[in-house]
Amino acid sequence: MTYEAHPVDTLLRAAVVDPSPSYADVLKARQALDAAIAAESASPVLAPARPSWGPWWRRIATAGAAMAILVTVVAVTTLLAPEPVTALGELATIAEQRDAVIAGEGESAYSRSSEVSTVFIDGADIGLPERGPIAFQLPRERERWQAPDGTLYVRLEVGQPEFFDAEAAAAFAASGLARDFGIGEVDERQVTGETSLLDQRNWPTDAGDLLVAMRSWVSNEGNAVSETAAIVELAADLLRETGADPELRSAVLRALDELGLETAVDEGNGRTSVGIQYVDTEVVRLELQFDADANLVAERRIWVFDVPDLGVSAGTVIDQAEYSPVRTVRSIGAG
Amino acid sequence: MVADHSDADIIAASLEDAAAFGELFERHHQSIFKYVARRADPAAAGDIAADVFTTAFSLRHRYDLAYDNARPWLYGIARNLLRDVRRGRGRASAAYVRLAVDAETTYRSPEAETEARLGVEALERALKKLHRRDAEALLMYAVEGMEYAEIAEVLEIKLGTVKSSINRARKKIGELVATDRPTTEWGSDERGDPT
């Protein structure tokens, strides 16, 4: 079959470096392999794989593993008393004991969310080229109905933007750009196929195995300047409105617990918060909140410091969302 | 070993006769080297590519012989080694691939040279803004010439996810590069997908 290459593919092929191994590269690699073959031939028992004492970075990794074992041994020998149950550990137990949300024939799994996201536009797009990037906050209300066959119906209503200064707000209003963001509009659509990360992989329900799988997953995801933060975001993806099984919800919470995140319980509303701070383009604090039934009910991202270029002050919540726990309703459209 | 033997045949033979594994090296070293050299410090690429094969050799008894084509397995080992190198250097978000203006192209005017360089820089910026998995899937497809099924195996994701990752990456790059360089026109359809 012949086909025309996608222009992006063509561009990439033209732009990537195309290094070929030198004769020395091939010879050296082949000699290394031949040495491994010879070593095994001299001792033909096919032992379980063992790392070769090769490049410097592998030696560092091996030394690190040895140190980890030493630390573990010390830790284990000093742990004479059972560990106290943590807030996340308690939530994990609660999650495990809850019934799965299963929509029956003709029913849907329903959830509703309210979110406010910070959006960036080029000042030139609204007639303020001298301003460079301009930020505003955009509220959205979303309802989801998921049928037993996996089909997802989404209703999204986009609210009015809030700018950090009056000049930008006026310029935006005059620019006609509101239509591009669907401001004031309602979008309804049906989604089939993969609707969440639960559809992409069989996630283990053992917390240790799950954490390994999560680390593997985030290593493939971009913009993860902090592995731990990426795992927290992945945990939110697995728990947020997905109707994950109780066993998986519990495992996710236990995996989060193993990360040693800052945890706080608000006695007033019964919510447990976990938080992590990391450096992206700005210093960001990411927080997840769980209700007393172990549902993920809120998340938010906060810029920790002032960002003068954008007129954003320290402590500004740049993204936040509140979720209703998933429940079954009789029909699509019911809430 | 005759050429029509599958990779699995070679690996199976090497369990009895270790020297047979050399055929796998002959088949795949060049492509693995290129894959590594596009992503690593050029000075380290030779060592890493060599280590892919010594690692594969030491792990071959765990290879699932039901898979005739060992290329995804070798790329997977290469990815893990590259990741270890990046971690060792404290570079959690290293560039996915090295780009360059083709120096061997016929003469360009200074203006055209600048234009080409800006294009590559825009593409680099766009790649860094993608989700790593999307970027990797697209690079494996467009640059390494891998099949969807091979990519799914290397990245440990479903076939459908590979396709959606590639299309998402193309669309995003098209949008980002067009924004970076307003004179460029991009399609966001799915041309290039033979299925």
Interface residues (C-beta under 8 A of the other chain):
Chain A: M1 Y3 E4 A5 H6 P7 V8 D9 L11 L12 R13 A14 A15 V16 V17 D18 P19 S20 P21 S22 A24 D25 V26 K28 A29 R30 A32 L33 D34 A36 I37 E40 S41 P44 L46 A49 R50 P51 S52 G54 P55 W57 R58 I60 A61 G193 E194 Q200 R201 S216 S219 N220 E221 G222 N223 A224 V225 S226 E227
Chain B: L15 A18 A19 F21 G22 F25 H29 Q30 F33 K34 A37 R38 P42 A44 A45 G46 D47 I48 A49 A50 D51 F53 T54 T55 F57 S58 L59 H61 R62 R83 D84 V85 G88 R89 A92 S93 V97 R98 L99 A100 V101 D102 G119 V120 L123 K128 K129 L130 H131 R132 R133 D134 A135 E136 L138 L139 Y141 A142 V143 L155 E156 I157 K158 G160 T161 S164 A169 R170 I173 G174 V177 W186 G187 E190 R191 G192 D193 P194
